[in-house]
Each structure stands twice: as C-alpha cells, then as structure tokens.
Amino acid sequence: MKSIYDIQTLEKRIRDPYQRKKLLNAYLKKALPPEECPEPASEFFQGMELVERHDSKTDGATKLVFQCVEDGGKVEAVVLRIASGRTSLCISSQIGCAADCQFCATGAMGLTRNLTADEMLDQVLLAKRLLREEGRRLRNIVIMGMGEPLHNETNLFQCLETLRDPRFFNISENHLMVSTVGIPDAMLRFREHFPAIQLALSLHSARQDIREKLMPIARFQTLKKLKAILPDLGNSMIEYLMLKDVNDSPEDLAALLDFLQGTNAHINLIQFNAHPSAKYKPVSLDARKAFGDSLKNAGFKVTLRYSLGEDIAAACGQLGEKKEIRTVSD
C-alpha cells in the first residue's frame, strides 16, 4: 500500500498536478473520509486506527486511543477544546517512553518503539476528521504526548516537514510546538531545522540533585549543558511542573531565576495531575500564583497552565494510565 504523505509516490501515481492537489486538499486539508475523496484515495494506506475515545465531563478534552495497524500497539492523543474557541491536539511520538520521568504515567510503561512519521501524521488526520464532524477546525498541534520526541528525531523531523508543507497539511509553524525533556545536541539540531517552531523544555527543577531524582536523564543531560545552549535556542518555553515540597521552595525559586538569568524565557507553571503510579502531590493554586508572581517580578513572562481532561486521565503526565473508556462504536 502507498503512503499519502510520500510526495514521490504521489507524483508517480498522479501525474496531473491539479488532480494531485485536488486529492490532497480533500484528504488532508478538508479531512474528508477516503470514500468522499477523489480516486485514487482508496489506494493509500492508513497506519493508525481510532479504536477508543473518552470525552471529559468537566471540560472540552477528548482522549483518543489509536492502534497501530502494523503491530497492534496503542498510543494516546488528546483533543483540547479551549474555552476561547480554539482547538488544539496533543499527539504522541513513541509507544511508551524511555525517559522514565518519575511523575509521568507514560514513563512507567518503558519504551516499546518509535512511531513512524506516518503514524504521527495519522493521529493528526484522524483527529481532524473527528473535529470536522463537529464543525471545528484544528488550530494548534503539540508533540508532547506519549514519548520523548527527540529520541525519535528522524521521524519527528519528517512529521514536522509534512505538517508545515503547503502541499500537505499546510499548518503554520507558529501553531506547532515540540516538548522535550532536554537533549542539548538534538535541541540545537531542531532549532537549526525549525527556527520558527516553538520548542518547550521540560525543566521541572533548576537544582541538579532534585532534577536527577525527578528525571533520570538529567544525570547525563545536566543543567550545565542545558544552560549552555539556552542562548542558541531563541525564545523557548520552560515547563515547570510544581510538586509539593519537592520543587516549590524559596531555594527552588532562586535556582530557577539563576538558571534563566539573561534569557527571555516564557515559563509555564504546570499543575500536577495525580495518577496511580505517582508519589507526588500538587501545590495549591495560591502557591503556584505566588511562585509565578515572583518570576513575573523578575521580568519573566509566566503562564499558569490549567490542565484539561484530568477526569479521563488525559491531562499532562497521565497518558498511558489504564482507565475504563468507551469504544468508538459505543
């Protein structure tokens, strides 16, 4: 079977540029089902199937469970319907994850394998079809679901190239973001290839000993290495998951201010979302606001992220958690 995302295959199969454009517009940009697209739409292989979904009863989140046609492996993605009317999608880059971050349900799974670029793109396509039925348009795509994207660098780069390609999805780089636990060499390669796509660093502590306990990868990808490359990354997002009595003290605040000195980083303070394998507790909203106010007073832009989908194990750090969900056919 052929891949709809392979331009060389498309050019060989559909010689007429107009007919090729017509097919891609219907299949990818409008996200019509194959039977409603011009032929030869039925010839193209889809590597993912949407097998389960769960809609939050408290907010606009939907968790989507995809099954890989190749081997039956499953990954999760999350649709976020923001109150402002914008719609975002968080997709996965791996089945499981090798980073083993101690606060993350996906990390407890271990790594099964990397997703192919096509499997990452299929998450976008199938979510777009679902949203099309609602009369919604997908605005933002964030690669911060299951897996560490920069551990799957080749397929990640191919995925991003196709997402921004005017012939395929034609999504503005301003509406794409990748989150990483912090792999300096790969981050520099990413910035060289994609200077306009936002890169988010999951920092979570600016104290080396604390960060090592939270994120084992920090033993090798040290704060010293990360700080050295910050000036070369441009405007980056710093993600900071606040954990009670772990990284929320005045000493932690001072360390973070020192780490970010001389940068214009945008700091995203994230609430902790509990899951069965977690041993941490969230800080109060007032404590998060006070921490954020101190950062603002130091001249930094700060956002307090309010996670959606906690009731369906779709919030930050919860993907991969087993929870009863309904199938698509229910």
HELIX and SHEET records of a PDB file:
HELIX    1   1 ILE A    7  ARG A   13  1                                   7    
HELIX    2   2 PRO A   17  LEU A   24  1                                   8    
HELIX    3   3 ASN A   25  LYS A   29  3                                   5    
HELIX    4   4 PRO A   34  GLU A   36  5                                   3    
HELIX    5   5 ALA A   41  GLU A   43  5                                   3    
HELIX    6   6 THR A  106  MET A  109  5                                   4    
HELIX    7   7 ALA A  117  GLU A  134  1                                  18    
HELIX    8   8 PRO A  149  ASN A  152  5                                   4    
HELIX    9   9 GLU A  153  ARG A  164  1                                  12    
HELIX   10  10 GLU A  173  HIS A  175  5                                   3    
HELIX   11  11 PRO A  184  HIS A  193  1                                  10    
HELIX   12  12 GLN A  208  LEU A  214  1                                   7    
HELIX   13  13 PRO A  216  ARG A  219  5                                   4    
HELIX   14  14 LEU A  223  LEU A  233  1                                  11    
HELIX   15  15 PRO A  250  PHE A  259  1                                  10    
HELIX   16  16 LEU A  285  ASN A  297  1                                  13    
HELIX   17  17 GLU A  310  ILE A  312  5                                   3    
SHEET    1   A 2 LYS A   2  SER A   3  0                                        
SHEET    2   A 2 PHE A  44  PHE A  45  1                                        
SHEET    1   B11 LYS A 301  ARG A 305  0                                        
SHEET    2   B11 HIS A 266  GLN A 271  1                                        
SHEET    3   B11 MET A 237  MET A 242  1                                        
SHEET    4   B11 GLN A 198  SER A 202  1                                        
SHEET    5   B11 LEU A 176  THR A 180  1                                        
SHEET    6   B11 ASN A 140  ILE A 143  1                                        
SHEET    7   B11 THR A  87  ILE A  91  1                                        
SHEET    8   B11 LYS A  74  ARG A  81 -1                                        
SHEET    9   B11 ALA A  61  CYS A  68 -1                                        
SHEET   10   B11 MET A  48  ASP A  55 -1                                        
SHEET   11   B11 ARG A 326  THR A 327 -1                                        
SHEET    1   C 2 GLN A  94  GLY A  96  0                                        
SHEET    2   C 2 LEU A 111  ASN A 114 -1                                        
END                                                                             
